[in-house]
Amino acid sequence: MPPEPYVVWLSEIMLQQTTVAAVKPRFERFLARWPTIEALAAAADEDILSEWAGLGYYARARNLIACARAVAARGGFPQSAAQLRELPGIGAYTSAAIAAIAFGEAAAAVDTNVERVIARVQGLAEPARSDVERYALALMEGNRPGDLVQALMDVGATICRPRQPRCESCPLRGDCIAFRSGDPEAYPVRRARAPRPHKYGVAYWTERDGRVWLVRRPSKGLLGGMAALPGGEWDQSPPRSNAIATVRHVFTHFSLDLHVEPRPEPVGEGWWHPLDGLAQAGLPTLYRRAAEAALAALRGARAAA
């Protein structure tokens, strides 16, 4: 029996740009809390975003909500990659993976790991996506598409690694041109990465009676809809700051120094959250680390006073 489409979809969305080790306990918690697509669709946005906190790439969480509601409204997942791709947050790779694994469609699910495996087996230094997809579809002939897709994913993630591939353990090495070349890491050619810009920002720490003032970020944009410390925009100009703590965080397209400044009065619309319950506030990693750094600095200052 193919796995439940909801389970396949949820796992694929969670695993986008996140490791299996980080996803596994969160995936199990999601399924325990919302065991069906209908249950997830009926949940409050804030509850889902809070449960997602710490997984990063928060646009995925907003798309997760929109997709769950679209699927529930239509009475279930469509069964082809083409139709799945029309849903929020489901692109070429994810639609093909769901179609192959959940519905047995011969769909070429090509992510970075799968591309690397096929490029090495076929000896493609600069593989075109169309070539990789064609080879993937050829491998599916006579095999179950879902099993083939998952096998390629696993080989790419655990054996055919970007550096120091474990060729001695690879079931494909007998057919692998890159292995026979003696330099498998040369395939495919690594693309040069553009320098990552650096930004600065300020977050405000307002504490009162064992509680801290939190706000919710705008629904659109980076960390949209997530709980946060209030603060201004982030830009490339270092602020003049009387920070009690600073944390550095790396996003996909830029890095950030966030300075945490004390502020006597709350800013913006928000709520007082108990300091001893910050773990349940649904703070994304950036603001969780900022809060932890501020608390540590304040404890140190109070101890020294």
N, C-alpha and C positions, 0 to 999 in steps of 0.2 A: 504494500500500500504506500503511495506517495505521502509525504508529510502534509499536514494541514497547511493550506496556503497562508493563513494568518501567521502561523509560527515561522514559516519561511520568510515572509515579508518582514516581520518584526526583526528577525535575526539579521537579515540583509541590511536593513536600514541602520540598525545599531552598529553593525560591523564596518560601515563606511568610515574609513580613516580612523578606526579605533581597533585596538588589539582584542583578540579573543579573551585573554586573561582579564581585561578590564570589563568586557561586555558580559561574560558568563553570569556573574552573580546578579547584575542588573537585569539581564534578560529573564532570569528565573523569578525575580521580584515582580517584574512587569506582568509576566504570565500568571503569577499567583494573585496579583491584584486585579488584573483585567484579563480573564481567561479567554475571552472572545473578542472579535472585532467590534461587535455590538456594545460590549461593556466598555471598551476603550473609547468608542465614539460618543458614548453618553457621559464620559467623565468630564470634570471641569478642567479647563485649560491649565489653571494654576496647579492642580494636582499632578497633571502629566508633566508639566515643566519642572515642578519640584522633584518628581521622581527621576527625571532625566538629568538633574544637576550633577555635574562632575564628568559627564560623558563627552562634553565638548561639542563643537559644531552645532550650535543650538538652532540653526535654521532647519536642521533635520527634525527637531522636535516639533516645530511649528508645522512642517510638512506632514509629519506623522499624524498630527491631530486632523489636519485637513483631509488627508488620504483616508483615515479611518472613517470619518463621517461620510465621505463620498462613497466608499465601498458599502458601508451599512445602508446608505440610502438606496443603492442600486440592488441590494439583496445578496451581495457576495462579490468576490474578486472575478474580473474577467480572466479568461484562460489563455489568451494569446499574448505574446510579447508586445505586439503592436498596440493592443487595447490597454495593456497594463501601463504602457509608457504614457498614456494620456492622463494618468492619475498624478496628483501632486507628489513631488519628491521622488518620482520613479523615473530614472533615466535609462539609457541604453543598456548598461550592464545589469542594473537591478531588475529591469523588466525581463531580460533574457534569463537571468538566474532563477527568478520566480517561475517563469513559464517552463523552464527545463526541469527544475527540481520538483515543483508542486504539480505540474500538469503534463510532464513528459514531452513537451514540444522540443523539437530539434532547433534550439536557439543558441547562438554563440554568445555566451557570457564571458566577455573579455575584460578583465581588470588588469592592473599592473603585474600581478603575480602570474596570471595566465599568459599574458603577452610575453613575459620573460621566458616561461617554460617553452612556449612554441617557437619563439625566436631562437633559442638555443638548440632545440631539437632540429629545426630546419636550417640553422646557420644563417639567420637573418640579422645582419648588423644594424640595419635601420628599417625595421619592419613597418610596412603600411598596415593600418588597421584592417583594411579590406583583405589583405593577405592572411593576417592572423585569424580573422573570422572564417575565412575559407578553409584553412587548415583545421580549425576547431570543429567545423561542421563535418569535415571529412572523417575526423576521428570518431564522430558520433555514429557513423554508419555501422550498423550491426551491434551497437551498444545502447544502453539506456541513457538518454541524454542527461538526466539528473545525476546519475552516478558518475558520468564522465566529467561533468562540470565540477562536481565536488572533489573528484580525484585530482583534477588539474589545479584547483584552488589549494588543496592540501599539499601537493607536491611543490607548488610555488612558494607557499608560506613556510614550509618546514625543511625542504630539501634543496630545491633550486633557488637558493637565496641570492640576493644581489651580490653579496660578498661571501667568500668562502663557502661556495655551494658544496653540499655533501654528495658529490657525484657517486661515491662508492655505495651509497644507499638508494640510488635512484633507479626505479624500475624502467626508466626510459633511456638509460645511458647507452644501451646497445644500438639505439637508433639515433643517438644525439651527435650531430655534427660538431657542436661546440665542445663536447667532451672529447671527441676524437682529435680536435685541433690542439688540445693540450692547454688551452687558455679559455675556459668557459666564461670567465668574467668579462671577456671582450665582447660578449653578445648579451643583449643588444648594446650598442654604443650609448654611453651615458650622456644625457642632455645636460648642458651647463645650466645651473640655476641662477636666476637673477638675484642680485643682492636684496635682502629683506630690509625694508625701511624700519626705522625706530621711531616710536611715538612716546608722548608723555601725557599723563593725566593726573587729576587730583580727585580723591574720594574723601568725604567728610565723615568723621567719627563723632557722633553725638550720643552720649551715654547718660542715662538718668535712672536712678533707682533699680540698678541691676538689669537695665534693658538698653538696647541700642536702636536707633532710628534707621529703618530700612525703607526702601522705595521699590517700585517695580519699573524696570526699564521699558521704554516705548516698545510697542508690539512689533514694529518693523526695525530692521537693522541688527547689528551685532549684539548678541545676547538678548535679543528681543523677547520681552515678556518675562524675563527672569528677575528674581529678587536681587537686590543690589544695595550697596552703600550709595547715597546720593553723591553727585559730583558733576563736573562740567564736561565739555567735549575733550576728546583726545586729539592732539596735534603734534607737530614735529618741533615745537618750541619748548625747551625746558621751562617749567613754571618756577616762579619765586615761591618757595614753599617753606612752611614751618612744620614739616612732616614729622610725625612720631614714628613712622615706619614707611618703608618703600618695598614693593615687591615687583619683580620682573616676570612678565608672562609672555609666552610666544604664541601668537596666533598663526594661522596659515600664511597670511600675506604680510604680517608685520609683527614686530615685537613691541612691548609696552613696559614703561616704568610707571607704576601707579603709586603716587605719594598719598599717604593717609594723613589728613590734617584734623586736629581736634576742632570742633565747632560747638559753641554753647547752645545754639537753638537749631531745631530740626529744619531741614530744607525740603520743599516739595511735598507732594501727597504721599503718605506712607503709613507706617505703623511702628509701634514700639514692640520689639521682639526680645524675649528674655535671653540674656547672655548664656545661661546654662542650657538653652535649647537651640543654639545656633546650628547645630548639626541637622536639625529638622526644619531649618528656614528655607531650604531649597536654593542656597547660594551656589552659583557656578564656581568653578575652581578659582578663578581670578579673585572674586570677592571673598570666598572662604579663606584663601591664603592671606588676603589683606586684613580681614578681621582677626585672624590668628596672630598676625604680626603686630597689629595694634594692641591686642590684649596682652601679648608678651611684653611689649615696650612699656605699657602702662603699669603692669605688675612690677617690672623692674624699677620703674621710677618711684612707685609707691614704697617698694621695699627699701630703696636707697634714701628715702626722705626721713 
